[in-house]
C-alpha cells in the first residue's frame, strides 16, 4: 500500500523545486496523484503546513547527506566535492533547483515561517561549508581571503545561482561554476 502522506510530500517538494512555492496548488497535487484535495488536506490542512513539512524533510535529508559526506573523508577537498555532488544531484532530479533558492526567490509572497525555515536550512549548510573550508585553510590545502564563514556563504550563493542559471540556460553553468570555485580555493 502506498504511503499517501509521503507521496504528497515528495510531489510537493518536486513542485516547489520546479515551479516554486507560490506557483503550485493542492489542485496540482490532486491531479498528479489522482486523489481528492480533501485527502491532501487530511494530511496537510494548509499549504503552509505542507511547505513547512517539505522544508523539514529537506533539512533532515540535507543533514543526513552532509553527515555521510563528512564521514566519508577528513579531506576538505573530498568533502567539498561531496557537497558539489549533492548540489548536482538536485539539478539532475528533473531540472530542479534547491528548495532554499526556490523559497528565497519568492520570499515576499511566502508565509514568514516558510522563509524562516528556509533561512535556518541555509544557515546550517553555510555552517557546514564553513567548517570544511576552515579545515582546508588551516591545513594549507585551500587558500582564500577572509573568514571561512564569508567564503562558505559565497560558495553557497554561487551554487544557488548556478542551479538557477543552469536551468535557464540549458546546462553547463553548474559545472563551470563548481570548477571556478575549486580554482578560486586552490593553493
MIPA-502983 format. One record per residue: x, y, z of N, C-alpha, C in turn; chain; residue in one letter; residue number from 1. Coordinates in steps of 0.02 Angstrom, whole numbers. Atoms other than C-alpha are relative to their C-alpha. Layout:
N
<n.u=X&n.v=Y&n.w=Z&ca.u=X&ca.v=Y&ca.w=Z&c.u=X&c.v=Y&c.w=Z&c=A&r=A&k=NUM>;
...
% end
This chain:
187
<n.u=42&n.v=-59&n.w=0&ca.u=0&ca.v=0&ca.w=0&c.u=44&c.v=62&c.w=0&c=A&r=X&k=1>;
<n.u=-38&n.v=-62&n.w=6&ca.u=62&ca.v=174&ca.w=-44&c.u=-7&c.v=42&c.w=64&c=A&r=X&k=2>;
<n.u=1&n.v=-47&n.w=-55&ca.u=109&ca.v=295&ca.w=93&c.u=-21&c.v=68&c.w=-30&c=A&r=X&k=3>;
<n.u=28&n.v=-59&n.w=32&ca.u=-4&ca.v=437&ca.w=35&c.u=33&c.v=64&c.w=24&c=A&r=X&k=4>;
<n.u=-30&n.v=-60&n.w=-29&ca.u=71&ca.v=566&ca.w=153&c.u=70&c.v=11&c.w=-30&c=A&r=X&k=5>;
<n.u=-67&n.v=-5&n.w=29&ca.u=247&ca.v=529&ca.w=88&c.u=-4&c.v=19&c.w=-74&c=A&r=X&k=6>;
<n.u=8&n.v=-17&n.w=71&ca.u=186&ca.v=538&ca.w=-93&c.u=-16&c.v=74&c.w=-9&c=A&r=X&k=7>;
<n.u=18&n.v=-71&n.w=3&ca.u=109&ca.v=708&ca.w=-62&c.u=62&c.v=43&c.w=14&c=A&r=X&k=8>;
<n.u=-60&n.v=-37&n.w=-18&ca.u=269&ca.v=769&ca.w=21&c.u=51&c.v=-1&c.w=-57&c=A&r=X&k=9>;
<n.u=-47&n.v=7&n.w=55&ca.u=377&ca.v=703&ca.w=-121&c.u=-20&c.v=43&c.w=-60&c=A&r=X&k=10>;
<n.u=23&n.v=-39&n.w=57&ca.u=271&ca.v=783&ca.w=-256&c.u=2&c.v=75&c.w=15&c=A&r=X&k=11>;
<n.u=-3&n.v=-71&n.w=-19&ca.u=258&ca.v=948&ca.w=-161&c.u=72&c.v=25&c.w=-3&c=A&r=X&k=12>;
<n.u=-71&n.v=-18&n.w=5&ca.u=448&ca.v=950&ca.w=-149&c.u=18&c.v=12&c.w=-73&c=A&r=X&k=13>;
<n.u=-15&n.v=-8&n.w=72&ca.u=462&ca.v=923&ca.w=-336&c.u=-30&c.v=65&c.w=-27&c=A&r=X&k=14>;
<n.u=33&n.v=-59&n.w=27&ca.u=337&ca.v=1061&ca.w=-372&c.u=31&c.v=65&c.w=27&c=A&r=X&k=15>;
<n.u=-35&n.v=-58&n.w=-27&ca.u=424&ca.v=1184&ca.w=-256&c.u=66&c.v=10&c.w=-37&c=A&r=X&k=16>;
<n.u=-65&n.v=-5&n.w=34&ca.u=590&ca.v=1145&ca.w=-341&c.u=-6&c.v=15&c.w=-74&c=A&r=X&k=17>;
<n.u=6&n.v=-11&n.w=72&ca.u=522&ca.v=1156&ca.w=-518&c.u=-45&c.v=59&c.w=-17&c=A&r=X&k=18>;
<n.u=47&n.v=-54&n.w=15&ca.u=377&ca.v=1282&ca.w=-510&c.u=5&c.v=57&c.w=50&c=A&r=X&k=19>;
<n.u=-1&n.v=-50&n.w=-53&ca.u=402&ca.v=1373&ca.w=-345&c.u=-58&c.v=-9&c.w=48&c=A&r=X&k=20>;
<n.u=51&n.v=9&n.w=-52&ca.u=302&ca.v=1377&ca.w=-184&c.u=-66&c.v=32&c.w=-20&c=A&r=X&k=21>;
<n.u=62&n.v=-36&n.w=16&ca.u=176&ca.v=1505&ca.w=-244&c.u=-34&c.v=-25&c.w=-63&c=A&r=X&k=22>;
<n.u=27&n.v=19&n.w=66&ca.u=150&ca.v=1426&ca.w=-416&c.u=-33&c.v=-68&c.w=-1&c=A&r=X&k=23>;
<n.u=35&n.v=64&n.w=0&ca.u=80&ca.v=1258&ca.w=-362&c.u=-58&c.v=3&c.w=48&c=A&r=X&k=24>;
<n.u=60&n.v=1&n.w=-42&ca.u=-86&ca.v=1216&ca.w=-284&c.u=-17&c.v=-72&c.w=20&c=A&r=X&k=25>;
<n.u=24&n.v=66&n.w=-18&ca.u=-174&ca.v=1073&ca.w=-200&c.u=-33&c.v=-34&c.w=-59&c=A&r=X&k=26>;
<n.u=30&n.v=29&n.w=60&ca.u=-264&ca.v=1050&ca.w=-365&c.u=55&c.v=-34&c.w=-42&c=A&r=X&k=27>;
<n.u=-56&n.v=31&n.w=36&ca.u=-94&ca.v=1015&ca.w=-448&c.u=17&c.v=-68&c.w=31&c=A&r=X&k=28>;
<n.u=-15&n.v=63&n.w=-36&ca.u=-60&ca.v=883&ca.w=-315&c.u=-55&c.v=-51&c.w=-13&c=A&r=X&k=29>;
<n.u=58&n.v=44&n.w=10&ca.u=-234&ca.v=810&ca.w=-333&c.u=1&c.v=-30&c.w=-70&c=A&r=X&k=30>;
<n.u=-1&n.v=23&n.w=70&ca.u=-220&ca.v=799&ca.w=-523&c.u=55&c.v=-51&c.w=-12&c=A&r=X&k=31>;
<n.u=-58&n.v=44&n.w=12&ca.u=-48&ca.v=719&ca.w=-522&c.u=-5&c.v=-66&c.w=38&c=A&r=X&k=32>;
<n.u=4&n.v=60&n.w=-41&ca.u=-84&ca.v=596&ca.w=-382&c.u=-64&c.v=-39&c.w=-10&c=A&r=X&k=33>;
<n.u=64&n.v=34&n.w=11&ca.u=-260&ca.v=553&ca.w=-437&c.u=-40&c.v=-8&c.w=64&c=A&r=X&k=34>;
<n.u=38&n.v=3&n.w=-63&ca.u=-333&ca.v=591&ca.w=-266&c.u=-40&c.v=65&c.w=7&c=A&r=X&k=35>;
<n.u=39&n.v=-60&n.w=-13&ca.u=-459&ca.v=716&ca.w=-200&c.u=40&c.v=49&c.w=43&c=A&r=X&k=36>;
<n.u=-34&n.v=-52&n.w=-40&ca.u=-399&ca.v=881&ca.w=-125&c.u=-13&c.v=-12&c.w=75&c=A&r=X&k=37>;
<n.u=16&n.v=14&n.w=-71&ca.u=-486&ca.v=828&ca.w=37&c.u=50&c.v=-48&c.w=30&c=A&r=X&k=38>;
<n.u=-50&n.v=47&n.w=-24&ca.u=-360&ca.v=686&ca.w=51&c.u=65&c.v=36&c.w=17&c=A&r=X&k=39>;
<n.u=-61&n.v=-39&n.w=-13&ca.u=-218&ca.v=810&ca.w=42&c.u=-9&c.v=41&c.w=63&c=A&r=X&k=40>;
<n.u=14&n.v=-40&n.w=-59&ca.u=-299&ca.v=924&ca.w=170&c.u=-2&c.v=-43&c.w=64&c=A&r=X&k=41>;
<n.u=0&n.v=45&n.w=-58&ca.u=-319&ca.v=773&ca.w=285&c.u=71&c.v=-5&c.w=29&c=A&r=X&k=42>;
<n.u=-70&n.v=7&n.w=-23&ca.u=-128&ca.v=756&ca.w=294&c.u=32&c.v=68&c.w=14&c=A&r=X&k=43>;
<n.u=-29&n.v=-67&n.w=-5&ca.u=-82&ca.v=940&ca.w=272&c.u=-57&c.v=50&c.w=-6&c=A&r=X&k=44>;
<n.u=59&n.v=-43&n.w=1&ca.u=-227&ca.v=1054&ca.w=322&c.u=8&c.v=64&c.w=-42&c=A&r=X&k=45>;
<n.u=-11&n.v=-61&n.w=39&ca.u=-148&ca.v=1209&ca.w=242&c.u=63&c.v=-8&c.w=-42&c=A&r=X&k=46>;
<n.u=-60&n.v=0&n.w=42&ca.u=-20&ca.v=1243&ca.w=108&c.u=61&c.v=18&c.w=41&c=A&r=X&k=47>;
<n.u=-56&n.v=-17&n.w=-44&ca.u=89&ca.v=1322&ca.w=242&c.u=23&c.v=-61&c.w=39&c=A&r=X&k=48>;
<n.u=-18&n.v=62&n.w=-35&ca.u=83&ca.v=1158&ca.w=340&c.u=41&c.v=-45&c.w=-46&c=A&r=X&k=49>;
<n.u=-36&n.v=41&n.w=49&ca.u=137&ca.v=1067&ca.w=183&c.u=69&c.v=29&c.w=-14&c=A&r=X&k=50>;
<n.u=-65&n.v=-32&n.w=13&ca.u=275&ca.v=1193&ca.w=147&c.u=49&c.v=-11&c.w=58&c=A&r=X&k=51>;
<n.u=-43&n.v=12&n.w=-58&ca.u=343&ca.v=1176&ca.w=324&c.u=23&c.v=-73&c.w=2&c=A&r=X&k=52>;
<n.u=-18&n.v=72&n.w=1&ca.u=339&ca.v=986&ca.w=308&c.u=52&c.v=-14&c.w=-54&c=A&r=X&k=53>;
<n.u=-49&n.v=8&n.w=54&ca.u=433&ca.v=995&ca.w=142&c.u=68&c.v=23&c.w=23&c=A&r=X&k=54>;
<n.u=-65&n.v=-27&n.w=-22&ca.u=569&ca.v=1105&ca.w=216&c.u=29&c.v=-40&c.w=58&c=A&r=X&k=55>;
<n.u=-25&n.v=42&n.w=-55&ca.u=581&ca.v=999&ca.w=374&c.u=30&c.v=-65&c.w=-28&c=A&r=X&k=56>;
<n.u=-26&n.v=61&n.w=32&ca.u=603&ca.v=844&ca.w=266&c.u=64&c.v=15&c.w=-38&c=A&r=X&k=57>;
<n.u=-60&n.v=-21&n.w=38&ca.u=729&ca.v=936&ca.w=156&c.u=59&c.v=10&c.w=48&c=A&r=X&k=58>;
<n.u=-52&n.v=-11&n.w=-51&ca.u=826&ca.v=988&ca.w=313&c.u=26&c.v=-67&c.w=26&c=A&r=X&k=59>;
<n.u=-18&n.v=66&n.w=-25&ca.u=825&ca.v=810&ca.w=379&c.u=45&c.v=-36&c.w=-51&c=A&r=X&k=60>;
<n.u=-38&n.v=32&n.w=53&ca.u=888&ca.v=745&ca.w=212&c.u=68&c.v=34&c.w=-9&c=A&r=X&k=61>;
<n.u=-64&n.v=-36&n.w=7&ca.u=1022&ca.v=881&ca.w=199&c.u=47&c.v=-18&c.w=56&c=A&r=X&k=62>;
<n.u=-42&n.v=18&n.w=-57&ca.u=1087&ca.v=844&ca.w=373&c.u=28&c.v=-70&c.w=-8&c=A&r=X&k=63>;
<n.u=-22&n.v=69&n.w=10&ca.u=1094&ca.v=658&ca.w=336&c.u=52&c.v=-5&c.w=-55&c=A&r=X&k=64>;
<n.u=-47&n.v=3&n.w=57&ca.u=1180&ca.v=682&ca.w=168&c.u=66&c.v=33&c.w=16&c=A&r=X&k=65>;
<n.u=-63&n.v=-33&n.w=-17&ca.u=1308&ca.v=805&ca.w=235&c.u=38&c.v=-39&c.w=53&c=A&r=X&k=66>;
<n.u=-33&n.v=43&n.w=-50&ca.u=1343&ca.v=690&ca.w=382&c.u=36&c.v=-58&c.w=-35&c=A&r=X&k=67>;
<n.u=-31&n.v=54&n.w=38&ca.u=1377&ca.v=548&ca.w=259&c.u=63&c.v=26&c.w=-36&c=A&r=X&k=68>;
<n.u=-58&n.v=-29&n.w=34&ca.u=1493&ca.v=662&ca.w=159&c.u=57&c.v=11&c.w=49&c=A&r=X&k=69>;
<n.u=-51&n.v=-14&n.w=-51&ca.u=1586&ca.v=714&ca.w=318&c.u=32&c.v=-65&c.w=25&c=A&r=X&k=70>;
<n.u=-26&n.v=64&n.w=-24&ca.u=1605&ca.v=532&ca.w=372&c.u=41&c.v=-36&c.w=-52&c=A&r=X&k=71>;
<n.u=-35&n.v=33&n.w=54&ca.u=1671&ca.v=480&ca.w=203&c.u=74&c.v=18&c.w=-2&c=A&r=X&k=72>;
<n.u=-70&n.v=-21&n.w=5&ca.u=1831&ca.v=581&ca.w=216&c.u=13&c.v=58&c.w=47&c=A&r=X&k=73>;
<n.u=-22&n.v=-58&n.w=-39&ca.u=1928&ca.v=700&ca.w=326&c.u=29&c.v=54&c.w=-46&c=A&r=X&k=74>;
<n.u=-30&n.v=-46&n.w=47&ca.u=1999&ca.v=782&ca.w=170&c.u=-51&c.v=55&c.w=-20&c=A&r=X&k=75>;
<n.u=46&n.v=-53&n.w=16&ca.u=1918&ca.v=954&ca.w=146&c.u=-21&c.v=2&c.w=-74&c=A&r=X&k=76>;
<n.u=16&n.v=0&n.w=72&ca.u=1927&ca.v=941&ca.w=-45&c.u=-51&c.v=-55&c.w=-16&c=A&r=X&k=77>;
<n.u=48&n.v=54&n.w=12&ca.u=1837&ca.v=774&ca.w=-44&c.u=-69&c.v=17&c.w=29&c=A&r=X&k=78>;
<n.u=64&n.v=-20&n.w=-29&ca.u=1704&ca.v=844&ca.w=72&c.u=-34&c.v=54&c.w=-43&c=A&r=X&k=79>;
<n.u=28&n.v=-51&n.w=44&ca.u=1682&ca.v=996&ca.w=-41&c.u=-27&c.v=-32&c.w=-64&c=A&r=X&k=80>;
<n.u=24&n.v=36&n.w=60&ca.u=1668&ca.v=881&ca.w=-192&c.u=-64&c.v=-39&c.w=16&c=A&r=X&k=81>;
<n.u=60&n.v=35&n.w=-21&ca.u=1539&ca.v=779&ca.w=-95&c.u=-60&c.v=48&c.w=2&c=A&r=X&k=82>;
<n.u=52&n.v=-51&n.w=0&ca.u=1439&ca.v=938&ca.w=-68&c.u=-21&c.v=17&c.w=-72&c=A&r=X&k=83>;
<n.u=15&n.v=-14&n.w=70&ca.u=1453&ca.v=978&ca.w=-253&c.u=-42&c.v=-55&c.w=-32&c=A&r=X&k=84>;
<n.u=39&n.v=56&n.w=27&ca.u=1386&ca.v=805&ca.w=-295&c.u=-73&c.v=2&c.w=24&c=A&r=X&k=85>;
<n.u=68&n.v=-7&n.w=-26&ca.u=1235&ca.v=836&ca.w=-183&c.u=-37&c.v=55&c.w=-39&c=A&r=X&k=86>;
<n.u=30&n.v=-54&n.w=40&ca.u=1203&ca.v=1000&ca.w=-275&c.u=-16&c.v=-25&c.w=-70&c=A&r=X&k=87>;
<n.u=11&n.v=27&n.w=68&ca.u=1224&ca.v=914&ca.w=-443&c.u=-59&c.v=-49&c.w=0&c=A&r=X&k=88>;
<n.u=55&n.v=47&n.w=-5&ca.u=1103&ca.v=779&ca.w=-386&c.u=-68&c.v=36&c.w=0&c=A&r=X&k=89>;
<n.u=62&n.v=-39&n.w=1&ca.u=970&ca.v=912&ca.w=-354&c.u=-17&c.v=19&c.w=-72&c=A&r=X&k=90>;
<n.u=11&n.v=-22&n.w=68&ca.u=991&ca.v=977&ca.w=-531&c.u=-19&c.v=-58&c.w=-45&c=A&r=X&k=91>;
<n.u=12&n.v=58&n.w=43&ca.u=989&ca.v=803&ca.w=-607&c.u=-66&c.v=-35&c.w=15&c=A&r=X&k=92>;
<n.u=65&n.v=29&n.w=-18&ca.u=824&ca.v=758&ca.w=-520&c.u=-56&c.v=34&c.w=-39&c=A&r=X&k=93>;
<n.u=54&n.v=-30&n.w=39&ca.u=722&ca.v=828&ca.w=-662&c.u=5&c.v=75&c.w=-5&c=A&r=X&k=94>;
<n.u=-11&n.v=-71&n.w=11&ca.u=799&ca.v=1000&ca.w=-684&c.u=-28&c.v=42&c.w=58&c=A&r=X&k=95>;
<n.u=24&n.v=-35&n.w=-59&ca.u=761&ca.v=1056&ca.w=-507&c.u=51&c.v=51&c.w=24&c=A&r=X&k=96>;
<n.u=-45&n.v=-43&n.w=-38&ca.u=833&ca.v=1196&ca.w=-404&c.u=-10&c.v=-17&c.w=74&c=A&r=X&k=97>;
<n.u=4&n.v=12&n.w=-72&ca.u=862&ca.v=1193&ca.w=-217&c.u=-64&c.v=31&c.w=29&c=A&r=X&k=98>;
<n.u=60&n.v=-27&n.w=-33&ca.u=708&ca.v=1217&ca.w=-107&c.u=15&c.v=68&c.w=31&c=A&r=X&k=99>;
<n.u=-17&n.v=-64&n.w=-31&ca.u=800&ca.v=1358&ca.w=-19&c.u=-3&c.v=55&c.w=-52&c=A&r=X&k=100>;
<n.u=0&n.v=-51&n.w=53&ca.u=830&ca.v=1453&ca.w=-180&c.u=-70&c.v=14&c.w=-26&c=A&r=X&k=101>;
<n.u=68&n.v=-9&n.w=23&ca.u=651&ca.v=1424&ca.w=-234&c.u=-40&c.v=43&c.w=49&c=A&r=X&k=102>;
<n.u=36&n.v=-39&n.w=-50&ca.u=582&ca.v=1492&ca.w=-70&c.u=28&c.v=71&c.w=3&c=A&r=X&k=103>;
<n.u=-30&n.v=-66&n.w=-3&ca.u=706&ca.v=1637&ca.w=-67&c.u=-22&c.v=43&c.w=-60&c=A&r=X&k=104>;
<n.u=21&n.v=-38&n.w=59&ca.u=654&ca.v=1687&ca.w=-244&c.u=-69&c.v=29&c.w=8&c=A&r=X&k=105>;
<n.u=69&n.v=-23&n.w=-11&ca.u=476&ca.v=1710&ca.w=-181&c.u=-10&c.v=25&c.w=71&c=A&r=X&k=106>;
<n.u=2&n.v=-17&n.w=-71&ca.u=517&ca.v=1774&ca.w=-7&c.u=-53&c.v=51&c.w=18&c=A&r=X&k=107>;
<n.u=49&n.v=-52&n.w=-16&ca.u=399&ca.v=1922&ca.w=-19&c.u=-72&c.v=-27&c.w=-1&c=A&r=X&k=108>;
<n.u=68&n.v=26&n.w=4&ca.u=249&ca.v=1809&ca.w=-51&c.u=-10&c.v=-65&c.w=38&c=A&r=X&k=109>;
<n.u=9&n.v=62&n.w=-40&ca.u=283&ca.v=1651&ca.w=51&c.u=-14&c.v=19&c.w=72&c=A&r=X&k=110>;
<n.u=11&n.v=-14&n.w=-71&ca.u=223&ca.v=1641&ca.w=231&c.u=66&c.v=8&c.w=37&c=A&r=X&k=111>;
<n.u=-62&n.v=-16&n.w=-37&ca.u=351&ca.v=1709&ca.w=354&c.u=34&c.v=-62&c.w=28&c=A&r=X&k=112>;
<n.u=-30&n.v=59&n.w=-30&ca.u=376&ca.v=1542&ca.w=440&c.u=36&c.v=-44&c.w=-52&c=A&r=X&k=113>;
<n.u=-33&n.v=38&n.w=54&ca.u=419&ca.v=1459&ca.w=273&c.u=67&c.v=32&c.w=-15&c=A&r=X&k=114>;
<n.u=-63&n.v=-36&n.w=12&ca.u=550&ca.v=1593&ca.w=241&c.u=50&c.v=-11&c.w=56&c=A&r=X&k=115>;
<n.u=-44&n.v=11&n.w=-57&ca.u=620&ca.v=1572&ca.w=416&c.u=29&c.v=-70&c.w=1&c=A&r=X&k=116>;
<n.u=-23&n.v=69&n.w=3&ca.u=630&ca.v=1384&ca.w=397&c.u=54&c.v=-8&c.w=-54&c=A&r=X&k=117>;
<n.u=-50&n.v=2&n.w=53&ca.u=723&ca.v=1404&ca.w=232&c.u=65&c.v=33&c.w=23&c=A&r=X&k=118>;
<n.u=-59&n.v=-35&n.w=-26&ca.u=841&ca.v=1526&ca.w=318&c.u=40&c.v=-44&c.w=48&c=A&r=X&k=119>;
<n.u=-35&n.v=45&n.w=-47&ca.u=881&ca.v=1401&ca.w=456&c.u=38&c.v=-55&c.w=-38&c=A&r=X&k=120>;
<n.u=-32&n.v=51&n.w=41&ca.u=920&ca.v=1270&ca.w=325&c.u=61&c.v=28&c.w=-35&c=A&r=X&k=121>;
<n.u=-58&n.v=-32&n.w=32&ca.u=1033&ca.v=1390&ca.w=230&c.u=56&c.v=11&c.w=50&c=A&r=X&k=122>;
<n.u=-50&n.v=-11&n.w=-52&ca.u=1123&ca.v=1435&ca.w=391&c.u=36&c.v=-65&c.w=19&c=A&r=X&k=123>;
<n.u=-30&n.v=65&n.w=-16&ca.u=1151&ca.v=1251&ca.w=429&c.u=51&c.v=-19&c.w=-54&c=A&r=X&k=124>;
<n.u=-45&n.v=19&n.w=55&ca.u=1228&ca.v=1219&ca.w=258&c.u=61&c.v=45&c.w=-3&c=A&r=X&k=125>;
<n.u=-57&n.v=-46&n.w=0&ca.u=1336&ca.v=1375&ca.w=264&c.u=47&c.v=-15&c.w=58&c=A&r=X&k=126>;
<n.u=-41&n.v=18&n.w=-58&ca.u=1397&ca.v=1325&ca.w=437&c.u=42&c.v=-63&c.w=-16&c=A&r=X&k=127>;
<n.u=-36&n.v=61&n.w=19&ca.u=1443&ca.v=1152&ca.w=371&c.u=56&c.v=16&c.w=-49&c=A&r=X&k=128>;
<n.u=-51&n.v=-19&n.w=50&ca.u=1534&ca.v=1227&ca.w=222&c.u=56&c.v=40&c.w=33&c=A&r=X&k=129>;
<n.u=-50&n.v=-40&n.w=-35&ca.u=1622&ca.v=1349&ca.w=338&c.u=51&c.v=-44&c.w=36&c=A&r=X&k=130>;
<n.u=-45&n.v=47&n.w=-34&ca.u=1693&ca.v=1205&ca.w=438&c.u=47&c.v=-34&c.w=-50&c=A&r=X&k=131>;
<n.u=-40&n.v=33&n.w=52&ca.u=1753&ca.v=1117&ca.w=279&c.u=54&c.v=48&c.w=-26&c=A&r=X&k=132>;
<n.u=-48&n.v=-49&n.w=27&ca.u=1834&ca.v=1275&ca.w=210&c.u=51&c.v=21&c.w=53&c=A&r=X&k=133>;
<n.u=-46&n.v=-17&n.w=-55&ca.u=1908&ca.v=1320&ca.w=379&c.u=53&c.v=-54&c.w=10&c=A&r=X&k=134>;
<n.u=-48&n.v=56&n.w=-6&ca.u=1987&ca.v=1147&ca.w=391&c.u=50&c.v=3&c.w=-58&c=A&r=X&k=135>;
<n.u=-44&n.v=-3&n.w=58&ca.u=2057&ca.v=1166&ca.w=215&c.u=51&c.v=57&c.w=5&c=A&r=X&k=136>;
<n.u=-45&n.v=-57&n.w=-8&ca.u=2131&ca.v=1337&ca.w=253&c.u=51&c.v=-14&c.w=55&c=A&r=X&k=137>;
<n.u=-43&n.v=15&n.w=-56&ca.u=2201&ca.v=1279&ca.w=419&c.u=56&c.v=-48&c.w=-19&c=A&r=X&k=138>;
<n.u=-50&n.v=50&n.w=19&ca.u=2290&ca.v=1129&ca.w=343&c.u=41&c.v=23&c.w=-61&c=A&r=X&k=139>;
<n.u=-38&n.v=-27&n.w=56&ca.u=2350&ca.v=1234&ca.w=195&c.u=-17&c.v=-29&c.w=-68&c=A&r=X&k=140>;
<n.u=18&n.v=29&n.w=65&ca.u=2262&ca.v=1137&ca.w=57&c.u=-47&c.v=46&c.w=-39&c=A&r=X&k=141>;
<n.u=43&n.v=-49&n.w=32&ca.u=2143&ca.v=1282&ca.w=20&c.u=23&c.v=69&c.w=19&c=A&r=X&k=142>;
<n.u=-20&n.v=-69&n.w=-13&ca.u=2177&ca.v=1467&ca.w=6&c.u=-57&c.v=47&c.w=-21&c=A&r=X&k=143>;
<n.u=49&n.v=-52&n.w=16&ca.u=2057&ca.v=1613&ca.w=11&c.u=10&c.v=57&c.w=49&c=A&r=X&k=144>;
<n.u=-2&n.v=-58&n.w=-45&ca.u=2049&ca.v=1788&ca.w=84&c.u=-62&c.v=0&c.w=43&c=A&r=X&k=145>;
<n.u=58&n.v=-7&n.w=-44&ca.u=1935&ca.v=1824&ca.w=229&c.u=-11&c.v=-61&c.w=43&c=A&r=X&k=146>;
<n.u=17&n.v=53&n.w=-48&ca.u=1849&ca.v=1712&ca.w=353&c.u=-36&c.v=-57&c.w=-36&c=A&r=X&k=147>;
<n.u=35&n.v=58&n.w=29&ca.u=1785&ca.v=1537&ca.w=316&c.u=-76&c.v=10&c.w=-6&c=A&r=X&k=148>;
<n.u=72&n.v=-11&n.w=2&ca.u=1607&ca.v=1593&ca.w=356&c.u=-20&c.v=40&c.w=-62&c=A&r=X&k=149>;
<n.u=16&n.v=-42&n.w=58&ca.u=1609&ca.v=1727&ca.w=221&c.u=12&c.v=-39&c.w=-65&c=A&r=X&k=150>;
<n.u=-14&n.v=41&n.w=59&ca.u=1689&ca.v=1608&ca.w=95&c.u=-53&c.v=-53&c.w=-10&c=A&r=X&k=151>;
<n.u=53&n.v=51&n.w=3&ca.u=1560&ca.v=1474&ca.w=137&c.u=-64&c.v=30&c.w=-27&c=A&r=X&k=152>;
<n.u=59&n.v=-35&n.w=25&ca.u=1421&ca.v=1599&ca.w=107&c.u=6&c.v=13&c.w=-75&c=A&r=X&k=153>;
<n.u=-11&n.v=-12&n.w=71&ca.u=1498&ca.v=1644&ca.w=-61&c.u=-8&c.v=-64&c.w=-41&c=A&r=X&k=154>;
<n.u=7&n.v=65&n.w=35&ca.u=1508&ca.v=1459&ca.w=-111&c.u=-73&c.v=-19&c.w=-3&c=A&r=X&k=155>;
<n.u=71&n.v=18&n.w=-3&ca.u=1329&ca.v=1428&ca.w=-55&c.u=-40&c.v=42&c.w=-50&c=A&r=X&k=156>;
<n.u=36&n.v=-44&n.w=46&ca.u=1264&ca.v=1579&ca.w=-151&c.u=17&c.v=-16&c.w=-73&c=A&r=X&k=157>;
<n.u=-20&n.v=18&n.w=68&ca.u=1364&ca.v=1529&ca.w=-305&c.u=-38&c.v=-63&c.w=-23&c=A&r=X&k=158>;
<n.u=35&n.v=61&n.w=19&ca.u=1283&ca.v=1357&ca.w=-302&c.u=-75&c.v=14&c.w=-12&c=A&r=X&k=159>;
<n.u=70&n.v=-17&n.w=9&ca.u=1108&ca.v=1430&ca.w=-281&c.u=-11&c.v=34&c.w=-68&c=A&r=X&k=160>;
<n.u=6&n.v=-36&n.w=63&ca.u=1133&ca.v=1549&ca.w=-426&c.u=15&c.v=-45&c.w=-60&c=A&r=X&k=161>;
<n.u=-20&n.v=45&n.w=55&ca.u=1218&ca.v=1417&ca.w=-533&c.u=-56&c.v=-49&c.w=-17&c=A&r=X&k=162>;
<n.u=57&n.v=45&n.w=13&ca.u=1071&ca.v=1297&ca.w=-512&c.u=-54&c.v=35&c.w=-41&c=A&r=X&k=163>;
<n.u=52&n.v=-36&n.w=36&ca.u=950&ca.v=1430&ca.w=-571&c.u=23&c.v=19&c.w=-71&c=A&r=X&k=164>;
<n.u=-25&n.v=-18&n.w=66&ca.u=1060&ca.v=1490&ca.w=-714&c.u=6&c.v=-61&c.w=-45&c=A&r=X&k=165>;
<n.u=-8&n.v=61&n.w=39&ca.u=1096&ca.v=1312&ca.w=-770&c.u=-67&c.v=-21&c.w=-29&c=A&r=X&k=166>;
<n.u=67&n.v=18&n.w=24&ca.u=910&ca.v=1277&ca.w=-783&c.u=-23&c.v=48&c.w=-55&c=A&r=X&k=167>;
<n.u=22&n.v=-50&n.w=49&ca.u=878&ca.v=1439&ca.w=-878&c.u=39&c.v=-3&c.w=-65&c=A&r=X&k=168>;
<n.u=-44&n.v=1&n.w=59&ca.u=1024&ca.v=1416&ca.w=-997&c.u=11&c.v=-70&c.w=-29&c=A&r=X&k=169>;
<n.u=-3&n.v=69&n.w=25&ca.u=1002&ca.v=1228&ca.w=-1027&c.u=67&c.v=-34&c.w=9&c=A&r=X&k=170>;
<n.u=-57&n.v=41&n.w=-19&ca.u=1156&ca.v=1162&ca.w=-942&c.u=69&c.v=31&c.w=-9&c=A&r=X&k=171>;
<n.u=-70&n.v=-19&n.w=4&ca.u=1342&ca.v=1181&ca.w=-920&c.u=23&c.v=50&c.w=52&c=A&r=X&k=172>;
<n.u=-19&n.v=-54&n.w=-46&ca.u=1339&ca.v=1326&ca.w=-798&c.u=19&c.v=-27&c.w=68&c=A&r=X&k=173>;
<n.u=-14&n.v=28&n.w=-66&ca.u=1335&ca.v=1224&ca.w=-638&c.u=70&c.v=-28&c.w=3&c=A&r=X&k=174>;
<n.u=-67&n.v=28&n.w=1&ca.u=1491&ca.v=1127&ca.w=-684&c.u=54&c.v=54&c.w=-6&c=A&r=X&k=175>;
<n.u=-47&n.v=-55&n.w=9&ca.u=1578&ca.v=1286&ca.w=-740&c.u=11&c.v=38&c.w=66&c=A&r=X&k=176>;
<n.u=-5&n.v=-37&n.w=-63&ca.u=1540&ca.v=1375&ca.w=-576&c.u=36&c.v=-43&c.w=53&c=A&r=X&k=177>;
<n.u=-34&n.v=44&n.w=-47&ca.u=1594&ca.v=1224&ca.w=-474&c.u=76&c.v=-1&c.w=-14&c=A&r=X&k=178>;
<n.u=-71&n.v=-1&n.w=20&ca.u=1758&ca.v=1220&ca.w=-571&c.u=34&c.v=65&c.w=21&c=A&r=X&k=179>;
<n.u=-29&n.v=-65&n.w=-19&ca.u=1785&ca.v=1405&ca.w=-540&c.u=9&c.v=6&c.w=75&c=A&r=X&k=180>;
<n.u=-7&n.v=-1&n.w=-73&ca.u=1752&ca.v=1386&ca.w=-354&c.u=61&c.v=-41&c.w=20&c=A&r=X&k=181>;
<n.u=-59&n.v=41&n.w=-16&ca.u=1881&ca.v=1246&ca.w=-347&c.u=64&c.v=38&c.w=-16&c=A&r=X&k=182>;
<n.u=-59&n.v=-38&n.w=20&ca.u=2005&ca.v=1354&ca.w=-442&c.u=14&c.v=58&c.w=48&c=A&r=X&k=183>;
<n.u=-8&n.v=-56&n.w=-46&ca.u=1974&ca.v=1503&ca.w=-328&c.u=26&c.v=-21&c.w=69&c=A&r=X&k=184>;
<n.u=-22&n.v=25&n.w=-65&ca.u=2008&ca.v=1396&ca.w=-174&c.u=68&c.v=-35&c.w=-2&c=A&r=X&k=185>;
<n.u=-63&n.v=37&n.w=7&ca.u=2164&ca.v=1312&ca.w=-243&c.u=59&c.v=41&c.w=25&c=A&r=X&k=186>;
<n.u=-61&n.v=-31&n.w=-26&ca.u=2332&ca.v=1347&ca.w=-165&c.u=45&c.v=18&c.w=-58&c=A&r=X&k=187>;
% end
